[in-house]
Amino acid sequence: MTASVEKSIDVDVPVRTAYNQWTQFETFPEFMEGVVEVKQLSDTTLHWKAKVAGTEKEWDATITEQQPDERIAWKAVDGAPNAGVVTFHRLSDDKARVMLQLEAEPEGFIEEVGDKLGVFNRRVEADLKRFKEYVESRGSETGAWRGEVKQPTS
C-alpha cells in the first residue's frame, strides 16, 4: 500500500530563493520533522537518516530530474521506499508557491496505522510550514545548486 500526499504553500520570497534553498538538502533536518541527517554524496545522490514511527531508517535517493526554479524529482534506490517531486511556481517578484508530491511505502503495522490516521499528511504539511518560516526568516538562501538533471529518454 502506497501513501501519497500532495501539499503546497506560498512563501514570501522570490521563486529563485525558494528553489535555491530547497537544493540545500543538508539543511532539511532544520525544518523537516523526523529527518536526522541528509548527506549529499554527489550532484544526484543523497543519503538520508530519519526517525519514522520511533524507528531509525536510512536510504539513498537519486535525483531523477532537476530544472532550476521549476522542479526537483527523486526516488529512493534502496532502504525506505519513497519518491516525489517538488515544483516551484512564480506568483510575483517576491512570492512563490512550493508544491510537494510525495509517495512512501508504510512499513509495518505502526506506520500503516499512522498513515490511515493522517499522520503522513499532517507531517508533510507541517514540514512545508517550517520551510516557509525557515526561508522567509533568512530573506535569502543559505546556498544554491543551479545544475540540471534531465530525465533519461527511453
Protein Blocks (a to p, Z undefined) as FASTA:
>chain_A
ZZdddddddddbdfklmmmmmmmmmlmmmmpghiabdcdfbfkbccddddeehiacdddd
ddfbdcehkbccdddfehjddddddddddfbfkbccdddddddddedjklmmmmmnommm
mmmmmmmmmmmmmmmmnopafbdcfbdcddddZZ
